[in-house]
Amino acid sequence: MTALDNAALDVLFRNARTHNGWQDKPVPEATLRALWDLMKMGPTSANCLPARIVFVTSPEAKAKLKPHLMQGNVNKTMAAPVTAIIGYDLDFYEHLPELFPHTDAKSWFVGHEALIAETAFRNGTLQGAYLILAARALGLDCGPMSGFNQEGVNNAFFAGTRIKANFLCSIGYGNGEGMFPRSPRPEFDRFCSMI
């Protein structure tokens, strides 16, 4: 592996910001498919890939999402060309014979609800982070958020499944409006240790 240059690190981390305002510019379906093709390559436990993404793009889908948003998130979410609902599938292990074929990984989970929930949530969250990095790598801006009613989103978008919403992420081309100043990022020694 070769280390990324500073320009790439700036795009992914240093200069990337959480966006609240959006240009009136659509994100093509091909770009969302390319985003998935990047994010799916990130590692998950036993290649379990529990994330399930609903890309909310149409006016009808936005109207379905709107009543479940916290008031402070309504306008910016409705203005975004895309809002991804990052969910995690509690039935992810049903796909393990295909996704992790060299051993019977499905049997690790059958009947172990606590392990299923922990694995799905942890690895689905990882995949949500990969989604943000993949979007930035493709020249998109992101506005991840937790401010929504999970039960409402689950009922509106995942009814009849064992998929649960984790967080939302607006995706598009930011316009710089409504961004807060960069919040502090502590130095290594404050939050890290080596033993």
C-alpha positions, 0 to 999 in steps of 0.5 A: 500500500502507498500512503495517500498524498496530502491533497487526498487526506485533505479531501477525506479528513482535513478540509471535509466538513459537515454541510447544512446547505446544498446546491440545487444540483442532483446526484446521479444514480450512477454516482450513488452506485459508485458510492456503494461500490466503494463503501462495500469494500470496507472491512466488516466482521466475517464480511457480514455487510449488515448495512442497508441503505435507502437513498431518499431522492424523490419528493414523495420519499422526502415527504415520507421522511420529513415528519420523522426529522427533528425540527432543526434538521427539516430544512437542510434535509429537504434541501439536500438532493439525497439523504441516505438512511443508513440501516442495519439488517438483523437478518444479515447472517442469512447472507453469510453462506454467500458472503463468507463461504469458507466456513459455516458463519451463519451458525455463529449467529442463529438463535443468538439475538444479543450477538446478532444485534451487536454485530449488526449495529457495530458493522452497520455503523462502520459501513456508514462511516465508509459511506461518508468517506466514499462520498467525499472521495467521489467529490460529494459533501455530507451532512450526517445526523442523528436527529430523527425519530428512529421508530418513525423511520423504521415504520415508514421505510423498513416495515415488515423487515428486521432492518433498523435505522441507524443514522441519516446522511444528506449527500450532495454538493454543499454551498457552504451556508450554515456551516459552523466553525470547525469544532476542536479536535484534541491532540493525541495525548489527550485521548490516546495512549500507548501501552 
